[in-house]
Amino acid sequence: MALFRQNSGQTFDAFYRVLRKIEIVGDRFSEGLLVIESDASLGASSGTLTLDNASLVLLGNVSGTRELQIGGGGGTVEASGGSGHFSGPLSGSGELSLNGPHPITLAGNNAGFTGTIEVSDGTLRTEGGNVFAPGISVHLSSGANLQVMDAETGASLSGSGTVLLHANLALADNSVAPAFSGDLSISNGTLVLLNDGQAELTGDTVLDNGELNAGQGLRLASGASLTALSPSSVRGDMTNDGAVHVSSGSTLVFNDNVDGSGNYTGTGNVQFNQTFSPGNSPGDISFEGDMTLQDTATLLMELGGQEPGAEFDFLQIGGTATLGGQLQIALLDDFSPSIGDEFLVATWSNFTGQFSNSQPLQVEEHEFDVRLSDEGMTLVAIPEPATWALVSAPR
């Protein structure tokens, strides 16, 4: 039970009571429930309000600049009847729990906060760029949202809620699966994953003029999706074992190496700037729209038998294939094609461009002729020059 008093010394029982223009003597609120309609209910706007095993319930829109300190027993802010906007610093080492149907905004410099933030439902909105000091942990429960309005860095993220980025966000190591399995929406910003190893996305990720940046690589898990609503990009090697969707009129650029068994839906354009190796040795990969290989790209096709998709890589491109860079062929499991063997490795509606490396392609002791047509690309095993000379020599 928490007790408060006015300057006259009169004491009020504040349990489940709406406080109006009551000045709290001291700066600590413990083991109780404080219900307010506005920041003025707390008296002077300066100073520190400490929550220690206590809750602050907002019945109206509350905006304040005071410091909010979270004691070791933790504190809760519930936006049940209005939103909260706290532009003062957050300090302490306890757990700050946020909930309620209205958004709660943190906009202070929280370098002095070493605790955790738990968003059990509703929306946490960050402004100012100093909310997530290094070491802060944020947990989003299912149904909860994190909305980032200005660039943030240093926090770790866990849970299964939704992250809405309107600015850059750099997350500490282990901030994606298995720690975080929720959804990501990146609009006009960049999500930087500072993982020591390959990061993994297990939810649905939407890019709208956004970028994913994973310096140690990224895997889109089976069942997960990556959608580009407008021109967007991915940096860092990526394994696509889920589903990539590119909307009509948009281009999704992969700046680094890409492999994996996932398909590419949507009628937009998928652009590869480095090595694209379809499948997981080998693979049958489809593009509903266009596929572009930049001049810096390499298309690596693997051959291990005669069955397309199961024993050698096969691409089905529903739109236009724009060819560039180099074509490389790798033979799997000591596969040795016979002279005259043909491998239809790609089909498309039409194509433009060509590969830059010379023909025929030399692969170990084999050579392949690359035949391009309006329907697709076929690799044909042909004799090496020395073998051809022996075969054609007069007897």
C-alpha positions in Angstrom: 0.0 0.0 0.0 1.5 3.3 -1.1 0.9 6.6 0.9 1.3 10.1 -0.4 0.8 13.5 1.2 0.3 17.1 0.3 2.5 19.9 1.7 0.0 20.3 4.5 1.0 16.9 5.7 -2.4 15.3 5.0 -2.0 11.7 4.1 -3.8 10.0 1.1 -4.3 6.3 0.5 -3.3 6.1 -3.2 -4.2 2.5 -3.8 -6.6 2.5 -6.9 -7.0 6.3 -6.5 -6.7 9.0 -9.1 -4.3 11.6 -7.9 -4.7 15.2 -8.9 -2.1 17.9 -8.0 -0.6 15.8 -5.2 3.0 16.3 -4.4 4.9 13.2 -3.5 7.2 13.7 -0.5 10.4 11.9 -1.3 11.2 10.2 -4.7 10.4 6.6 -4.1 7.2 4.7 -4.8 7.2 1.1 -3.5 4.8 -1.8 -3.3 1.7 -0.2 -4.7 -0.4 1.1 -7.6 -0.2 4.8 -8.6 -3.0 5.9 -10.9 -2.7 9.3 -12.6 -4.4 11.3 -15.3 -1.5 13.6 -16.2 2.1 14.3 -15.2 0.8 17.3 -13.1 -0.7 14.7 -10.7 2.9 14.0 -9.7 3.6 17.6 -8.7 6.8 19.4 -9.9 8.1 18.2 -13.3 11.7 18.0 -12.2 13.3 15.4 -10.0 13.1 11.6 -10.0 10.2 9.2 -9.7 11.4 5.7 -8.6 9.3 2.6 -9.1 10.4 -0.3 -7.0 8.0 -3.3 -7.1 5.3 -0.7 -8.0 3.1 0.3 -10.9 2.3 3.6 -12.6 -1.1 3.5 -14.4 -1.9 6.2 -17.0 -5.6 7.1 -17.3 -4.9 10.0 -19.6 -2.2 11.2 -22.0 0.9 11.7 -19.7 4.0 13.6 -20.9 6.9 14.4 -18.6 10.6 15.2 -18.4 11.3 13.8 -14.9 13.8 11.0 -14.5 12.2 7.5 -14.2 14.3 5.2 -12.0 13.5 1.5 -11.8 14.5 -0.2 -8.6 15.6 -3.8 -8.1 12.1 -4.9 -7.5 11.1 -3.7 -10.9 8.4 -1.3 -12.1 5.4 -1.3 -14.4 3.9 1.5 -16.6 0.5 0.7 -17.9 -1.0 2.9 -20.5 -4.6 1.8 -19.9 -6.4 5.1 -20.6 -3.9 7.2 -22.5 -0.4 7.3 -24.0 2.8 8.0 -22.1 5.7 10.2 -23.3 8.8 10.2 -21.1 11.6 12.4 -22.3 13.6 12.3 -19.1 16.4 9.7 -18.5 15.7 6.2 -17.5 18.0 4.8 -14.7 18.3 1.9 -12.3 18.9 -1.8 -12.7 15.5 -3.4 -12.4 13.0 -4.6 -15.0 10.7 -2.0 -16.6 7.5 -3.6 -17.8 5.3 -1.8 -20.3 1.8 -2.7 -21.3 -1.6 -1.3 -22.2 -3.5 -0.4 -25.4 -1.9 3.0 -25.8 1.7 3.7 -27.0 4.5 4.5 -24.5 7.3 6.6 -25.8 10.8 6.7 -24.3 12.8 9.7 -25.5 15.5 10.3 -22.9 19.2 9.5 -22.7 19.3 6.1 -20.9 23.0 5.6 -20.5 22.5 5.1 -16.8 20.0 2.3 -17.2 21.4 -1.2 -16.8 18.1 -3.1 -16.5 15.8 -4.8 -18.9 12.6 -3.6 -20.7 9.7 -6.0 -21.0 6.9 -5.0 -23.5 4.2 -7.5 -22.6 1.6 -5.9 -24.9 1.0 -2.6 -26.7 3.7 -0.5 -28.3 7.0 0.9 -27.1 8.0 3.9 -29.2 11.6 5.2 -29.1 12.7 8.7 -30.1 15.9 10.7 -29.8 18.4 8.0 -30.6 19.7 7.4 -27.0 17.0 5.1 -25.6 18.9 1.8 -26.1 22.2 2.2 -24.3 24.7 -0.6 -24.7 23.7 -3.5 -22.5 20.0 -2.9 -22.4 17.9 -5.9 -23.1 14.4 -5.6 -24.7 11.9 -8.4 -24.7 8.8 -8.2 -26.9 6.0 -10.7 -26.0 3.7 -12.0 -28.7 1.4 -9.1 -29.8 3.7 -6.4 -28.5 5.4 -3.8 -30.8 8.7 -1.9 -30.8 8.5 1.2 -33.0 11.9 2.9 -33.6 11.7 6.5 -34.9 15.4 7.6 -34.6 18.7 5.7 -35.0 19.4 3.3 -32.1 22.3 1.0 -31.3 23.6 -1.4 -28.7 20.5 -3.2 -27.4 19.8 -6.9 -27.5 16.3 -8.1 -28.5 14.3 -11.2 -27.6 10.7 -12.4 -27.8 8.2 -12.9 -30.5 6.6 -9.5 -31.1 6.9 -7.1 -34.0 9.7 -4.5 -34.7 8.7 -1.5 -36.8 11.8 0.5 -38.0 11.6 4.0 -39.4 15.3 4.6 -38.7 18.5 2.6 -38.3 18.7 0.0 -35.5 21.9 -2.0 -34.6 21.2 -5.0 -32.4 23.7 -6.8 -30.3 24.8 -10.4 -30.8 22.2 -13.2 -30.5 19.3 -10.7 -31.0 17.7 -12.9 -33.6 16.7 -16.5 -33.5 16.6 -18.3 -31.2 16.3 -15.2 -29.0 13.9 -13.3 -31.2 11.4 -15.1 -33.4 9.0 -12.2 -34.3 8.3 -10.1 -37.3 10.4 -7.2 -38.7 9.1 -4.2 -40.7 12.0 -2.0 -42.0 10.8 1.3 -43.6 13.4 3.9 -44.6 16.0 2.4 -42.3 18.6 -0.3 -41.8 18.6 -3.2 -39.4 22.2 -4.1 -38.5 22.7 -7.5 -36.9 26.0 -7.4 -34.9 26.2 -11.2 -34.5 29.4 -13.1 -34.0 28.1 -15.8 -36.3 25.3 -16.3 -38.8 22.1 -14.7 -37.8 18.7 -16.3 -38.5 15.3 -14.9 -39.2 12.4 -17.1 -38.4 9.4 -14.7 -38.7 8.2 -12.4 -41.5 10.4 -9.5 -42.5 9.1 -6.6 -44.7 11.4 -4.1 -46.4 10.0 -0.8 -47.6 13.0 1.2 -48.9 14.9 -0.7 -46.1 18.0 -2.7 -45.7 19.1 -5.8 -43.8 22.8 -5.7 -42.9 24.3 -8.9 -41.4 28.1 -8.8 -41.5 28.5 -12.4 -40.4 25.8 -13.7 -42.7 22.1 -14.4 -42.5 19.8 -17.4 -42.9 16.1 -17.0 -43.8 14.7 -20.1 -42.1 12.2 -22.5 -43.6 8.7 -21.1 -43.1 10.1 -17.5 -42.8 9.6 -14.8 -45.4 11.4 -11.7 -46.7 9.2 -9.2 -48.6 10.4 -6.1 -50.5 7.5 -3.6 -51.1 9.8 -1.1 -52.7 13.5 -1.0 -53.8 15.5 -2.5 -50.9 18.7 -4.4 -50.2 20.4 -7.1 -48.2 24.1 -6.9 -47.1 26.0 -10.0 -45.9 26.0 -13.5 -47.2 22.5 -15.0 -47.2 21.0 -18.5 -47.2 17.4 -18.4 -48.4 15.7 -21.5 -47.1 12.4 -19.6 -46.8 10.5 -17.5 -49.3 11.6 -14.1 -50.8 8.8 -11.9 -52.3 9.5 -8.8 -54.5 6.5 -6.7 -55.3 5.8 -5.4 -58.8 8.0 -2.5 -59.9 10.5 -3.2 -57.0 14.1 -4.5 -57.0 15.6 -6.4 -54.1 19.4 -6.3 -54.3 21.6 -8.9 -52.7 25.0 -7.3 -52.3 26.8 -10.5 -51.2 26.7 -14.2 -51.8 23.3 -16.0 -51.9 22.4 -19.7 -51.7 19.6 -21.8 -50.3 16.6 -23.8 -51.3 14.0 -21.0 -51.1 12.0 -19.6 -54.1 11.5 -16.0 -55.2 7.9 -14.9 -55.7 6.3 -11.7 -56.9 6.7 -10.0 -60.2 9.5 -7.7 -59.2 13.2 -8.0 -59.9 15.8 -10.0 -57.8 19.3 -8.7 -58.3 22.5 -10.5 -57.4 25.8 -8.6 -57.1 28.0 -11.5 -56.0 27.8 -15.3 -56.2 24.4 -16.9 -56.6 24.5 -20.6 -56.0 21.0 -22.1 -56.3 19.8 -24.6 -53.8 21.7 -26.6 -51.2 23.7 -28.7 -53.7 21.8 -28.9 -56.0 18.5 -27.1 -56.2 15.3 -26.4 -58.2 14.7 -22.6 -57.7 11.9 -20.6 -59.2 11.6 -16.8 -59.9 8.1 -15.6 -60.5 9.4 -12.3 -61.8 12.8 -11.1 -63.2 16.3 -12.1 -62.2 19.4 -9.9 -62.8 23.0 -10.9 -62.6 25.2 -7.8 -62.3 28.6 -7.6 -64.0 30.2 -8.3 -60.6 28.1 -11.5 -60.1 28.9 -15.1 -60.5 26.2 -17.8 -61.3 27.5 -21.1 -59.9 25.7 -24.1 -61.3 26.3 -27.6 -59.9 26.1 -30.8 -61.9 25.9 -34.2 -60.3 23.7 -36.3 -62.6 21.0 -36.2 -65.2 17.9 -35.2 -63.2 17.1 -31.4 -63.1 16.7 -30.0 -59.6 17.6 -33.3 -57.9 21.0 -33.9 -59.5 21.8 -30.6 -61.1 20.8 -27.0 -60.5 17.7 -25.8 -62.3 16.3 -22.3 -62.5 12.8 -21.4 -63.6 12.5 -17.7 -64.3 9.0 -16.5 -65.1 10.2 -13.0 -66.3 13.3 -11.7 -67.9 16.8 -13.0 -67.1 19.4 -10.3 -67.4 22.8 -12.0 -67.7 26.1 -10.6 -66.6 29.3 -11.4 -64.7 30.6 -15.0 -64.9 29.1 -18.4 -65.2 30.9 -21.2 -63.3 30.2 -24.9 -63.3 31.0 -27.3 -60.4 30.8 -31.1 -60.6 29.4 -32.9 -57.6 30.4 -36.3 -56.1 32.9 -37.2 -58.9 30.3 -36.8 -61.5 31.7 -37.3 -65.0 29.4 -36.4 -67.9 29.7 -38.0 -71.2 30.5 -36.1 -74.4 27.2 -34.9 -75.8 25.3 -34.9 -72.5 22.9 -31.9 -72.3 21.8 -30.1 -69.1 18.9 -27.6 -69.4 19.8 -25.5 -66.3 17.5 -22.6 -66.8 14.2 -21.6 -68.5 12.9 -18.1 -68.9 10.4 -15.9 -70.7 13.2 -14.0 -72.4 16.8 -12.9 -71.7 19.2 -10.1 -72.3 23.0 -9.8 -71.8 25.6 -12.5 -71.7 28.3 -13.9 -69.5 31.8 -12.3 -69.6 34.0 -15.5 -69.3 35.1 -17.1 -72.5 33.6 -20.2 -74.1 33.7 -23.1 -73.8 33.9 -23.5 -70.0 36.7 -25.7 -68.7 35.7 -27.8 -65.6 38.4 -30.2 -64.5 39.0 -32.5 -67.5 35.6 -31.5 -69.1 34.5 -28.7 -71.3 31.0 -27.3 -71.7 29.4 -25.3 -74.4 26.9 -22.7 -73.1 23.9 -22.4 -75.4 21.5 -19.5 -74.8 18.1 -19.3 -76.5 14.8 -17.4 -76.0 13.6 -20.4 -73.9 16.5 -21.0 -71.6 20.2 -22.0 -71.1 21.6 -25.4 -71.9 25.1 -26.8 -71.0 26.5 -29.3 -73.4 29.5 -31.5 -72.6 31.9 -31.3 -75.6 35.3 -32.9 -76.3 38.4 -31.1 -75.1 40.6 -29.9 -77.9 43.2 -32.7 -77.3 40.4 -35.3 -77.2 38.8 -33.9 -80.3 42.2 -34.0 -82.1 42.6 -37.7 -81.3 39.0 -38.5 -82.4 39.3 -36.6 -85.6 42.8 -37.6 -86.6 43.2 -39.6 -89.9 43.7 -43.3 -89.4 
